[in-house]
Amino acid sequence: MKKELPNQLKAFLRSAGFDSAEVEKMSLETRLLQDLHQEGDDFLDTMALLGTTYGVDMNAFDWRNYTASEGELLTPFWFLTLGLRNRRYRKYAPVTLGMIDAALNSGKWTDRE
């Protein structure tokens, strides 16, 4: 049986634009980039909520470890990279919902779950 997400994490995900039905399918192991396909500005907007809305200290967060910039995603030949999404995702470290939950609880971003 899948463990239910903590209420504060559910509220965070809803404030990031995920609907309740989507949130119910997620687990602490769900990854923003690799599983939810949050990348570029969408990924950064979601992560920014931790600092702006939830008061998490994000000084240790270096987005370049976790996603490509929007400019990298919008190359003139973007359509050629569609089939390479999984390969592109492999070079980035995952941000799991467990990591986000830990940041919400501690008030500080760390790179470990």
LINWO-V871260 format. One record per run of one state. SS is the DSSP state (a for helix, b for strand, c for the rest). FROM is the first residue (numbers start at 1). TO is the last residue. If there is no record, write none. Layout:
ss=SS from=FROM to=TO
ss=SS from=FROM to=TO
This chain:
ss=c from=1 to=6
ss=a from=7 to=15
ss=c from=16 to=19
ss=a from=20 to=24
ss=c from=25 to=30
ss=b from=31 to=31
ss=c from=32 to=39
ss=a from=40 to=52
ss=c from=53 to=56
ss=b from=57 to=57
ss=c from=58 to=62
ss=a from=63 to=65
ss=c from=66 to=69
ss=a from=70 to=73
ss=c from=74 to=77
ss=a from=78 to=90
ss=c from=91 to=95
ss=b from=96 to=96
ss=a from=97 to=106
ss=c from=107 to=107
ss=b from=108 to=108
ss=c from=109 to=113
